[in-house]
């Protein structure tokens, strides 16, 4: 008999940190550094609309007034999603 395969649900964060598309780049960088995380799902009206990464934010950090841009301008829209029951 084979062992049951673990699923995404068994390895997911129960309460992940999230951002809004209207969060400023500065706020997102500060939050990610404080929480020691590198990725933030971006939710709008309870639905995932994008993801923003530490690399996304650091790459635009040198742009003039980048801290006042919003996450919605720099996120990767429509990221790949998997169902919680998907086997690892």
Buried (B, 14 or more C-beta within 10 A) or exposed (E): EEEEEEBEEEEEEEEEEEBBBEBBBBBBBEBBEEEEBEBBBBBEEEEEBBBBBBEBBEEEEEEEEBBEBBBBEBBEEEBEEEEEEEEE
